[in-house]
Amino acid sequence: MAEDRRAPLRYVVIAAGLALVSSVWFAIWATVGAGPVWIAYLAMPLGGAVAAVALLRLWLVVRPDPVARRFWRGLLVGTLFMTSGYLLMAVNAVRNTVGDDTPDMTITSAVCVALGFGLTMWAVARVPVGATGRGERRRMNLDRTIAFLGCSTLLWHFGLAPMLTAADPWSPQTLALIGLAFVMSVGGMTKVSYLGDGPVDRTALRLVATMGLTAAGVAVLATTYGDAGGPPSQAIVLPLAPLLMVLAVRTQWKATLGRGRVSRRSSPLLPYLAVAAVDLPLLALAAGEMRWTDRVVLVAAVLVSVLVVVRQFLAFRDNARLLRDIRAQEERLQHEASHDGLTGLANRAMFRARLQAALAGGESATVLLVDLDDFKTVNDSLGHDVGDQLLVAVADMLRAQAGTGLPVRIGGDEFAVLLLGGATLGETVAQRILDALTEPIGAHRLMVQASIGIATAEPGASVDTVLREADVAMYAAKERGKAACVRYLPGMAEPVLANMRLGGELRRAIEEHELEVVYQPIMQLDTGKLVGVEALVRWNHPERGLIMPGAFVPVAERTGLIIELGRYVLREACRQTAAWTAEFGPDAPQKAAVNVSARQLHDPDFAAEVLAVVGETGLSTGRLVLELTESAVLRGSQVSQSLHELHRAGVRLALDDFGTGESSLSLLRAFPAAIVKLDKSFVDGLEIDDAGPEARDARQAVARAVIQLAGALRLDAVAEGIENEAQAEQLRALGYTQGQGYHLARPMSAGDLTALLVRQRGALAAG
């Protein structure tokens, strides 16, 4: 590899040595006048041969990527043609010169050299400049045209034009070759000025383009000395071209094996330098006589001026468009920073900024905090896409109902409305929102409810304070049954905060096993035998003592802890029932009922989890009863699929609080229920002493209809909330065989129920 790195240097030394020897020889020849003139013609073909060998080594050994290989292959072929042309010219000089006579270039030599120039220009032209967009390519081509015309005008006026107007005419082949050299030089220079990153090194390409400037030296010598300018051109000026080519090879060689691709920025100055280049011939014209070649300069100057104006106009237009795009992007970024991406409403940051500005500016402000009730069930049952569509529909509704207020999406399913001015406006807007939600909303026509907290802040109040008060009022609205609006009042925070603290303590209670499962017996009404149990949960709080479910189950529902709570009760009930079955056999409870919340049913893994618990505890699926309310069952396809899967596995399903919903009868046709439980509200007042005749008759009619329906559908019926013997007697008369309530047995611990089973087994044995 070290040898490869040094290889191009040898060619540089040889090419430089040839140029130096040739220049020294010419100096001696011009001074002493000894030796034939044809020796001057040997330097160029010898240097060309050295350059051709260097190019061949670069193409064969270094092997750059295809673009570079194509470029250097083109230069190799072009160099071979030029070397052949100058070799033929040297041969002609040996044959046809005597003494100091200067030989003419033959047509064959001129054609070879012209082909070499043409192939070199074609190779340079094919190097990609890396322009991407249409506008960038157009601007680049315009700049290159300006630069080409400007530089060409300079070379035309001071180089080619004097040869065309010389007293002694030059041969057409000489003029053509000098013109081609000028074109290659100017084209290469403009090319390299716009060359981006790529496999062809920029410096190497610049050296190749500089080769064409040797023609300027030839032209100066020709116009100054006439035929006598031939030998110095051949001996001093032209040998510089092979040297420049070898230097270009060495530069590319080092870039490929050493640094790799060189990244440099294109120069934006070339069009302006081209304008200056046009000005030089114009200054020269001002001091001399006008000829036809000078008119070419004037035409070129006008064209350059027009193109510069066009270029500036395009640059102005592009800059204006760029500024518009930047402003549009800034506006878009500002909008995205202050608005919600899904709904397009103002976001929390903009909400706080507007509220802060209003309070600091001496205005009162009212905040409505709107939280959608049970929105999670929409995502769980219908999917997040439907949930997002619902949020967008709610946002549209808020825009319509907020009036002059600012509707905001705080996050998730929580929205807000900022109202400036009178405090009474808060209830008006809140009621409009609640009224709008009484109708189905969105493309899926879903019924949605919301709890709204209202808080008003006077000028100078804290933003955090008013938001906290609105949050407290919103939670108070949820505790009052949801689908309501509540205004914050002093002292309202304490019970709400107490419930929030209770939620945090409930999580700890689940983790530290402070919860206890108790069991309420389900009895045979005619014999008093225990036939089943319903698992209930109690919280033995270390400071507050025993907490009943009514106090903490709603908190669990609101915080999502109901899933962990339900999982704990299910596992404990299955474990204990399996233990009773193993100990008491046929005398053990035949069924263990566990209450299931709507949130549990929305878990896609709920059915699999239930069956896993049954399998782990060893309980038969036929002994497990899951009690569900009608509102929980009517929750979509996911819930229905889970319930049918459990039914097929043998788990029994019970409709709790039957008769209180609006779809009880139709629900039995689609729901795989095995048990219906008559709600306590229909049991209260069945006895004559505690209710009027009309109320008693109505309750008896409902109770009778439920037992008849259960019989017709072959379902078990259980009466709940039996508080006295008279109610039990009425239920037995109506045909009920099973019931539960404080009159029959209160909820008891697992130990107490075990003792009850022992007594029951003893009584049966004694009987």
C-alpha positions in Angstrom: 0.0 0.0 0.0 2.9 2.4 0.8 4.2 1.6 -2.7 0.9 2.5 -4.2 0.8 5.8 -2.3 4.2 6.8 -3.7 3.6 5.7 -7.3 1.9 8.9 -8.6 4.8 11.0 -7.2 7.2 9.2 -9.6 5.1 10.3 -12.6 5.0 13.9 -11.2 8.8 14.0 -11.0 9.2 12.6 -14.5 6.6 15.0 -16.0 8.1 18.0 -14.1 11.6 16.9 -15.2 10.6 16.7 -18.9 9.1 20.2 -18.7 12.2 21.6 -16.9 14.6 19.9 -19.4 12.6 21.2 -22.3 12.5 24.7 -20.9 16.3 24.7 -20.2 17.0 23.3 -23.7 14.9 26.1 -25.3 16.7 28.7 -23.3 20.0 27.4 -24.5 18.7 27.0 -28.1 17.3 30.5 -28.1 20.6 32.0 -26.8 23.1 29.9 -28.7 21.0 29.0 -31.7 22.4 25.5 -31.8 20.4 22.4 -32.6 17.4 21.5 -34.7 14.0 23.1 -33.8 12.1 19.7 -33.9 13.6 18.8 -30.4 11.1 21.4 -29.0 8.3 19.2 -30.3 9.3 16.1 -28.3 8.5 17.4 -24.8 4.7 17.4 -25.3 4.3 13.7 -26.6 6.8 12.5 -24.0 4.9 14.2 -21.2 1.6 12.9 -22.7 2.9 9.4 -22.5 3.9 9.8 -18.9 0.4 11.2 -18.2 -1.3 8.3 -20.0 0.7 5.7 -18.0 -0.3 7.5 -14.7 -4.0 7.6 -15.8 -3.8 3.9 -16.6 -2.4 3.1 -13.2 -5.1 5.1 -11.5 -7.8 3.4 -13.5 -6.4 -0.2 -13.0 -5.0 -0.1 -9.5 -7.0 2.4 -7.5 -10.4 1.4 -9.0 -12.7 4.1 -7.6 -16.4 3.8 -7.9 -18.1 3.7 -11.4 -18.5 7.5 -11.7 -14.8 8.1 -11.1 -13.7 5.2 -13.3 -15.8 6.6 -16.2 -14.3 10.1 -15.7 -10.6 8.9 -15.5 -11.2 6.5 -18.4 -12.4 9.4 -20.5 -9.3 11.4 -19.6 -7.1 8.4 -20.4 -8.6 8.0 -23.9 -8.5 11.8 -24.5 -4.8 12.0 -23.4 -3.9 9.1 -25.7 -5.5 11.0 -28.7 -3.8 14.3 -27.8 -0.4 12.5 -27.3 -0.8 10.8 -30.6 -1.6 14.2 -32.3 1.5 15.9 -30.8 3.6 12.8 -31.6 2.5 13.1 -35.3 3.4 16.8 -35.1 6.9 15.9 -33.8 7.4 13.4 -36.5 6.3 16.0 -39.1 8.8 18.4 -37.5 11.6 15.9 -37.9 10.7 15.3 -41.6 9.9 18.7 -42.8 12.0 21.3 -40.9 15.5 22.5 -41.7 17.3 24.7 -39.3 14.9 27.0 -37.5 11.9 26.6 -39.6 8.6 26.0 -37.7 6.5 23.1 -39.0 2.8 23.4 -39.6 0.3 21.2 -37.8 -1.1 18.6 -40.2 -4.8 17.9 -40.5 -4.3 14.4 -38.9 -2.5 15.9 -35.9 -5.2 18.5 -35.5 -7.9 15.9 -35.6 -6.2 13.7 -33.0 -5.7 16.7 -30.7 -9.3 17.9 -31.3 -10.6 14.4 -30.4 -8.5 14.4 -27.3 -9.9 17.8 -26.2 -13.5 16.7 -27.1 -13.2 13.5 -25.0 -11.7 15.4 -22.1 -14.6 17.9 -22.2 -17.1 15.1 -22.4 -15.6 13.4 -19.4 -15.7 16.7 -17.4 -19.3 17.4 -18.5 -20.5 13.9 -17.3 -19.3 14.4 -13.7 -22.5 14.8 -11.6 -22.7 18.0 -9.6 -25.2 16.7 -7.0 -28.0 19.3 -7.5 -31.3 17.9 -6.2 -34.3 20.2 -6.6 -35.6 21.6 -9.9 -35.1 25.2 -8.6 -31.5 24.4 -7.5 -30.7 23.0 -10.9 -32.2 26.0 -12.7 -30.2 28.4 -10.6 -27.0 26.5 -11.0 -27.3 26.3 -14.8 -28.0 30.0 -14.9 -24.9 30.7 -12.8 -22.8 28.4 -14.9 -24.0 30.1 -18.1 -23.1 33.6 -16.7 -19.7 32.3 -15.6 -19.1 30.6 -18.9 -20.0 33.7 -21.0 -17.9 36.0 -18.8 -14.8 34.0 -18.7 -15.1 33.1 -22.4 -15.4 36.8 -23.3 -12.1 37.5 -21.5 -10.3 34.7 -23.3 -11.9 35.7 -26.6 -10.8 39.3 -26.4 -7.3 38.8 -25.1 -6.6 35.3 -26.7 -8.5 34.2 -29.7 -9.7 37.5 -31.2 -6.1 38.8 -31.8 -5.2 35.6 -33.6 -8.3 35.9 -35.8 -7.5 39.5 -36.7 -3.7 39.0 -37.1 -2.0 40.3 -40.3 -0.6 36.8 -40.9 -3.6 34.5 -40.8 -3.4 31.4 -38.5 -4.3 28.0 -39.8 -7.8 26.9 -39.1 -6.6 23.8 -37.1 -4.6 25.9 -34.8 -7.4 28.3 -34.2 -9.8 25.4 -33.6 -7.5 23.7 -31.1 -6.9 26.9 -29.1 -10.7 27.6 -29.1 -11.3 24.0 -27.8 -8.7 24.5 -25.1 -10.4 27.7 -24.0 -13.8 26.0 -23.9 -12.4 23.1 -21.9 -10.8 25.4 -19.5 -13.8 27.6 -18.9 -16.2 24.7 -18.8 -14.1 22.8 -16.3 -13.7 25.8 -14.1 -17.4 26.5 -14.0 -18.0 22.8 -13.4 -15.7 22.5 -10.5 -17.3 25.6 -8.9 -20.6 23.7 -8.5 -19.3 20.2 -7.8 -20.6 18.8 -4.6 -19.5 15.7 -2.7 -18.6 12.9 -5.0 -16.0 10.4 -6.1 -14.1 12.8 -8.3 -11.9 15.0 -6.3 -12.6 18.8 -6.8 -8.9 19.7 -6.8 -8.1 17.1 -9.4 -10.9 18.4 -11.6 -9.6 21.9 -11.1 -6.2 20.8 -12.3 -7.7 19.2 -15.4 -9.6 22.3 -16.2 -6.4 24.5 -15.8 -4.8 22.5 -18.6 -6.9 24.5 -21.1 -5.3 27.7 -19.9 -2.1 26.6 -21.6 -3.8 27.6 -24.8 -3.8 31.2 -23.5 0.0 31.0 -23.3 0.1 29.6 -26.8 -2.2 32.4 -28.1 -0.1 35.1 -26.4 3.1 33.8 -28.0 1.4 33.3 -31.3 0.0 36.9 -31.5 3.3 38.3 -30.2 5.9 36.4 -32.2 3.9 34.9 -35.0 5.5 31.7 -36.4 8.5 32.3 -34.0 6.1 31.6 -31.1 5.8 27.9 -32.1 9.0 26.6 -30.5 8.5 28.3 -27.1 4.9 27.1 -27.1 6.0 23.5 -27.7 9.0 23.6 -25.4 7.7 25.7 -22.4 3.9 26.1 -22.4 2.5 22.9 -23.7 4.6 20.5 -21.5 2.7 22.1 -18.5 -0.5 20.3 -19.6 0.9 16.7 -19.0 2.3 18.0 -15.7 -1.1 19.3 -14.6 -2.7 16.0 -15.6 -0.2 14.0 -13.5 -0.8 16.3 -10.6 -4.5 15.7 -11.0 -3.9 11.9 -10.9 -1.8 12.2 -7.8 -4.5 14.3 -6.1 -7.2 11.8 -6.9 -5.0 8.9 -5.9 -4.4 10.4 -2.5 -8.0 11.3 -2.0 -9.1 7.7 -2.8 -6.5 5.8 -0.8 -6.1 8.4 2.0 -8.8 10.9 2.9 -11.6 9.5 0.8 -14.2 11.9 -0.6 -13.5 15.5 0.2 -16.5 17.6 1.2 -16.3 21.2 0.2 -18.9 23.9 -0.4 -19.6 25.3 -3.9 -18.4 28.8 -4.4 -21.2 31.4 -4.9 -18.7 34.0 -6.2 -18.2 32.7 -9.8 -21.1 34.6 -11.5 -19.8 37.8 -9.9 -16.2 37.1 -11.0 -17.6 36.5 -14.5 -19.2 40.0 -14.5 -15.8 41.4 -13.6 -14.2 39.4 -16.3 -16.6 40.9 -18.9 -15.7 44.4 -17.6 -12.0 44.0 -18.4 -12.6 43.7 -22.2 -15.0 46.6 -22.0 -12.4 48.8 -20.4 -9.9 47.8 -23.1 -12.5 48.7 -25.8 -12.9 52.1 -24.3 -9.3 52.9 -25.2 -9.1 51.4 -28.6 -10.8 51.2 -32.0 -14.0 49.1 -32.4 -13.7 45.9 -34.6 -16.0 43.1 -35.3 -14.4 41.0 -32.6 -15.1 43.9 -30.2 -18.8 43.7 -31.1 -18.8 40.1 -30.0 -17.5 41.3 -26.6 -20.3 43.9 -26.4 -23.0 41.3 -27.2 -21.5 39.0 -24.6 -21.5 41.8 -22.0 -25.2 42.5 -22.7 -26.1 38.8 -22.4 -24.2 38.5 -19.1 -26.0 41.6 -17.8 -29.4 40.3 -18.8 -28.6 36.9 -17.3 -27.4 38.5 -14.0 -30.7 40.4 -13.8 -32.7 37.2 -14.4 -30.6 35.4 -11.9 -31.2 38.1 -9.3 -34.9 38.1 -10.0 -35.0 34.3 -9.5 -33.0 34.6 -6.3 -35.4 37.3 -5.1 -38.4 35.1 -5.9 -36.8 32.1 -4.3 -35.9 34.1 -1.2 -39.5 35.4 -1.0 -40.9 31.9 -1.2 -38.4 30.7 1.4 -39.5 33.4 3.7 -43.1 32.5 3.2 -42.3 28.9 3.9 -40.4 29.9 7.1 -43.2 32.0 8.3 -45.8 29.3 7.6 -43.6 26.8 9.4 -43.3 29.1 12.4 -47.0 29.6 12.5 -47.5 25.8 12.2 -45.1 25.2 15.0 -46.7 27.8 17.2 -50.1 26.2 16.5 -48.8 22.8 17.3 -47.2 24.0 20.5 -50.5 25.6 21.7 -53.1 23.2 20.3 -54.0 19.5 20.7 -52.9 17.4 17.8 -56.0 15.2 17.7 -58.9 17.6 18.3 -57.4 20.9 17.2 -58.5 22.5 20.5 -56.2 24.7 22.6 -54.0 22.6 24.8 -53.1 22.8 28.5 -50.2 25.2 27.9 -52.3 27.7 26.0 -55.1 27.3 28.5 -52.8 28.2 31.4 -51.3 31.1 29.5 -54.7 32.6 28.7 -56.0 32.1 32.2 -52.8 33.6 33.7 -53.1 36.6 31.4 -56.7 37.2 32.3 -56.1 37.0 36.0 -53.0 39.2 35.8 -54.9 41.7 33.7 -57.6 42.4 36.2 -60.3 40.1 34.8 -62.3 37.4 36.6 -62.3 34.0 35.0 -64.5 30.9 35.2 -63.2 27.5 34.5 -65.3 24.5 33.5 -63.5 21.2 33.9 -65.3 18.6 31.8 -64.4 14.9 32.3 -66.1 12.2 30.2 -67.7 9.5 32.4 -66.6 5.9 31.8 -64.7 6.8 28.6 -62.3 3.9 29.2 -65.1 1.5 28.4 -65.4 2.9 24.9 -61.7 2.3 24.2 -61.8 -1.2 25.7 -65.0 -2.3 24.0 -64.9 -0.5 20.6 -61.2 0.3 20.2 -59.0 3.3 20.4 -59.8 4.5 16.9 -63.5 4.8 17.9 -62.4 6.5 21.1 -60.4 9.1 19.2 -63.3 9.8 16.9 -65.5 10.3 19.9 -63.0 12.8 21.4 -63.0 14.7 18.1 -66.9 14.8 18.2 -66.8 16.0 21.8 -64.4 18.7 20.8 -66.7 19.9 18.0 -69.6 19.9 20.5 -67.6 22.1 22.9 -66.8 24.6 20.2 -70.5 24.9 19.4 -71.6 25.2 23.1 -68.7 27.3 24.5 -69.9 30.5 22.9 -67.2 33.1 23.5 -65.3 30.8 25.8 -62.1 29.0 24.9 -62.6 25.2 24.6 -59.5 23.2 25.7 -58.4 19.6 25.7 -56.4 19.1 28.9 -55.4 15.5 28.1 -57.0 12.1 27.7 -60.8 12.4 28.1 -60.5 15.6 30.1 -61.6 18.9 28.6 -62.0 22.5 29.9 -63.8 25.7 28.9 -62.3 29.1 29.9 -64.9 31.9 30.3 -64.1 35.5 31.0 -66.6 37.7 32.8 -69.6 37.0 35.0 -69.5 33.9 37.2 -73.1 32.9 36.4 -72.1 32.2 32.8 -70.4 29.0 34.0 -73.7 27.2 34.9 -75.3 28.3 31.7 -72.5 26.9 29.5 -72.2 23.7 31.6 -75.9 23.0 31.2 -75.7 23.6 27.5 -72.9 21.0 27.4 -74.9 18.5 29.5 -78.0 19.0 27.3 -75.9 18.4 24.1 -74.7 15.1 25.6 -78.2 13.8 26.0 -78.2 13.0 22.3 -76.0 10.4 20.6 -72.7 12.0 19.4 -70.1 11.2 16.7 -70.2 9.0 13.7 -70.9 5.9 15.8 -73.9 7.7 17.5 -72.6 6.9 21.0 -74.2 8.1 24.2 -71.7 10.0 26.4 -72.0 11.6 29.8 -69.8 14.1 31.5 -69.1 15.4 35.0 -68.4 19.1 35.1 -66.6 21.1 37.8 -67.0 24.9 37.9 -64.7 27.3 39.7 -64.5 31.1 39.4 -61.3 33.1 40.2 -61.1 36.8 40.9 -58.4 39.0 39.5 -55.0 38.3 40.9 -55.8 34.7 42.0 -53.5 31.8 41.4 -53.9 29.7 38.3 -53.2 26.5 40.2 -55.8 27.5 42.8 -58.6 27.9 40.4 -57.7 24.7 38.5 -57.5 22.7 41.8 -61.0 24.1 42.8 -62.4 23.1 39.4 -60.9 19.6 39.8 -62.4 19.2 43.3 -65.8 20.3 42.0 -65.6 17.8 39.1 -64.9 15.0 41.5 -67.8 16.1 43.6 -70.0 15.9 40.5 -68.9 12.3 39.9 -69.7 11.4 43.4 -73.2 12.7 43.0 -73.9 10.2 40.3 -72.1 11.7 37.2 -73.7 13.5 34.3 -73.9 16.6 36.5 -72.2 20.0 37.1 -71.1 21.2 40.5 -69.7 24.6 41.4 -66.9 24.7 43.9 -67.8 25.9 47.3 -65.5 26.5 50.3 -65.0 23.4 52.3 -65.8 21.1 49.4 -62.2 20.0 49.0 -62.0 18.1 52.3 -64.4 15.1 51.5 -63.1 15.0 47.9 -59.5 14.9 49.1 -60.4 12.3 51.7 -61.7 10.1 48.9 -58.6 10.7 46.9 -56.5 9.8 49.9 -58.7 6.7 50.3 -57.8 5.6 46.8 -54.1 5.8 47.6 -54.6 3.9 50.9 -56.7 1.3 49.0 -53.7 0.4 46.8 -51.6 0.0 49.8 -54.3 -2.2 51.4 -54.4 -4.5 48.4 -50.6 -4.9 48.5 -50.5 -5.4 52.3 -53.5 -7.8 52.5 -55.7 -5.6 54.7 -58.8 -6.8 52.7 -60.9 -9.7 53.9 -63.3 -11.8 51.9 -66.5 -12.6 53.8 -69.3 -15.0 52.7 -73.0 -14.5 52.8 -74.8 -17.8 52.7 -77.4 -18.6 50.1 -80.0 -20.8 51.8 -82.7 -23.3 50.7 -85.9 -21.5 51.7 -87.9 -24.7 52.7 -85.1 -26.5 54.6 -82.8 -23.8 55.7 -79.8 -25.7 54.2 -76.8 -23.7 53.0 -76.5 -24.3 49.2 -74.1 -21.5 48.2 -72.3 -18.4 49.2 -71.7 -14.9 47.8 -68.2 -13.6 48.3 -68.1 -10.0 49.6 -65.1 -7.9 50.6 -64.4 -5.9 53.7 -61.5 -3.5 54.5 -59.9 -3.8 57.9 -58.3 -0.3 57.9 -55.6 0.0 60.6 -56.9 3.4 61.7 -60.5 3.7 60.5 -61.5 0.2 61.4 -63.9 -1.8 59.3 -64.8 0.0 56.0 -67.8 -1.4 54.1 -67.8 -1.8 50.3 -70.0 1.1 49.7 -67.3 3.4 50.9 -64.3 2.1 48.9 -65.7 0.2 45.9 -66.7 3.4 44.1 -63.2 4.7 44.7 -61.8 1.5 43.3 -64.0 1.9 40.2 -62.8 5.5 39.7 -59.1 4.7 40.1 -59.0 1.5 38.2 -58.1 -0.5 41.3 -61.3 -2.5 40.9 -59.5 -4.8 38.6 -56.9 -5.8 41.2 -59.6 -5.9 43.9 -61.8 -8.2 41.8 -58.9 -10.4 41.0 -58.1 -10.7 44.7 -61.7 -11.6 45.7 -62.0 -14.1 42.8 -58.8 -16.0 43.7 -59.6 -16.0 47.5 -63.2 -17.2 46.9 -62.1 -20.0 44.5 -59.4 -21.1 46.9 -61.7 -21.2 49.9 -64.6 -22.9 48.1 -62.2 -25.6 46.9 -61.0 -26.1 50.4 -64.6 -26.5 51.7 -65.3 -28.9 48.9 -62.3 -31.0 49.9 -63.3 -31.0 53.6 -67.1 -31.3 53.4 -67.7 -33.1 50.1 -71.4 -33.0 49.2 -72.2 -30.8 52.2 -70.0 -28.0 51.0 -71.5 -25.0 49.2 -72.5 -26.0 45.7 -71.8 -22.6 44.3 -69.6 -19.6 45.1 -70.8 -16.3 43.6 -68.3 -13.5 42.9 -69.3 -10.0 41.8 -67.6 -8.8 38.6 -67.4 -5.1 37.6 -67.8 -3.6 34.1 -64.1 -2.7 34.0 -63.1 -6.3 34.6 -65.3 -7.5 31.8 -63.6 -5.1 29.4 -60.2 -6.7 29.9 -59.6 -8.9 26.8 -57.8 -11.5 29.1 -60.6 -11.6 31.7 -62.0 -15.0 30.6 -58.6 -16.6 30.4 -57.7 -15.2 33.8 -60.8 -16.6 35.4 -60.2 -20.1 34.0 -56.6 -19.9 35.1 -57.6 -19.1 38.6 -60.1 -22.0 38.6 -57.5 -24.4 37.4 -54.9 -23.2 39.9 -57.2 -23.5 42.9 -58.7 -26.9 41.8 -62.3 -25.6 41.9 -64.7 -27.1 39.4 -66.0 -24.5 36.9 -69.6 -25.6 37.7 -69.2 -24.3 41.3 -68.2 -20.8 40.3 -70.9 -18.2 39.7 -70.0 -14.7 38.3 -72.6 -12.1 39.2 -73.0 -9.3 36.7 -75.3 -6.3 36.6 -77.3 -5.6 33.4 -75.4 -2.4 32.7 -72.1 -4.3 32.8 -73.4 -6.9 30.4 -74.6 -4.4 27.8 -71.1 -3.2 26.9 -70.3 -4.5 23.4 -68.9 -7.5 21.6 -65.8 -7.9 23.7 -67.9 -8.5 26.8 -70.3 -10.8 25.1 -67.4 -12.9 23.7 -65.8 -13.3 27.1 -69.1 -14.3 28.7 -69.9 -16.9 26.1 -66.4 -18.3 26.5 -66.9 -18.7 30.2 -70.3 -20.2 29.8 -68.9 -22.8 27.4 -66.2 -23.6 30.0 -68.9 -24.4 32.6 -68.8 -21.2 34.6 -72.3 -20.1 35.7 -73.4 -16.6 35.1 -75.9 -14.7 37.2 -77.8 -11.5 36.5 -77.7 -9.5 39.7 -80.4 -6.9 40.7 -82.7 -8.4 38.0 -85.7 -6.4 37.1 -84.2 -2.9 37.8 -82.9 -2.4 34.2 -84.7 -1.4 31.0 -83.6 -4.4 29.0 -84.0 -7.3 31.4 -86.3 -9.5 29.3 -84.5 -9.0 25.9 -81.2 -9.4 27.6 -82.0 -13.0 28.6 -82.3 -14.0 24.9 -78.7 -13.0 24.1 -77.0 -13.5 27.4 -76.1 -17.0 28.6 -77.4 -16.6 32.1 -78.0 -19.5 34.4 -79.3 -17.6 37.4 -81.4 -14.5 38.0 -81.4 -12.7 41.3 -84.5 -10.8 42.2 -83.5 -7.4 43.4 -84.0 -6.4 47.0 -86.3 -3.5 46.0 -89.0 -6.1 45.0 -88.6 -8.1 48.1 -89.1 -5.1 50.5 -92.8 -4.7 51.2 -93.9 -8.2 50.2 -95.1 -8.7 53.8 -98.6 -7.3 54.6 -97.6 -5.4 57.7 -94.9 -3.2 56.2 -96.5 -2.0 52.9 -99.8 -0.8 51.6 -102.0 -3.1 49.5 -101.0 -1.4 46.2 -97.3 -1.5 46.8 -97.5 -5.0 48.1 -99.5 -6.2 45.1 -97.0 -4.6 42.6 -94.0 -6.2 44.3 -95.7 -9.6 44.4 -96.6 -9.2 40.6 -92.9 -8.5 39.7 -91.7 -11.3 42.0 -94.2 -13.7 40.5 -93.3 -12.7 36.9 -89.6 -13.2 37.6 -90.0 -16.7 39.0 -92.3 -17.7 36.2 -89.9 -16.4 33.6 -87.0 -18.2 35.3 -89.0 -21.4 35.2 -89.9 -21.0 31.6 -86.2 -20.4 30.6 -85.0 -23.1 33.0 -83.0 -20.7 35.1 -82.4 -20.7 38.9 -83.9 -17.9 40.8 -82.5 -16.4 44.0 -84.3 -13.7 46.0 -82.0 -11.1 47.6 -82.5 -9.0 50.7 -84.8 -11.2 52.8 -85.1 -9.3 56.1 -87.8 -11.3 58.0 -89.8 -14.5 58.0 -92.9 -12.9 56.5 -90.9 -12.1 53.3 -89.4 -15.6 53.2 -92.9 -17.0 53.6 -94.3 -14.9 50.7 -91.4 -15.9 48.5 -91.9 -19.6 49.2 -95.5 -19.2 48.4 -94.6 -17.6 45.0 -92.3 -20.5 44.2 -88.8 -19.3 45.2 -86.6 -22.0 46.6 -83.4 -20.1 47.3 -82.7 -16.8 48.9 -80.2 -14.7 50.9 -80.5 -11.9 53.4 -79.9 -10.9 57.0 -82.9 -12.9 58.1 -81.3 -16.1 56.8 -77.7 -15.4 57.6 -75.4 -12.4 57.7 -72.0 -12.2 55.9 -69.4 -14.1 57.9 -65.8 -14.9 57.8 -64.4 -18.1 56.3 -63.9 -19.5 59.8 -67.4 -18.8 60.9 -68.8 -20.3 57.7 -66.7 -23.4 58.3 -68.2 -23.7 61.8 -71.7 -23.3 60.2 -71.0 -26.1 57.8 -69.8 -28.3 60.7 -73.0 -27.7 62.6 -75.1 -28.3 59.5 -73.4 -31.6 58.8 -73.9 -32.6 62.4 -77.6 -31.7 62.3 -78.0 -33.7 59.1 -76.3 -36.7 60.7 -78.4 -36.5 63.8 -81.6 -36.2 61.7 
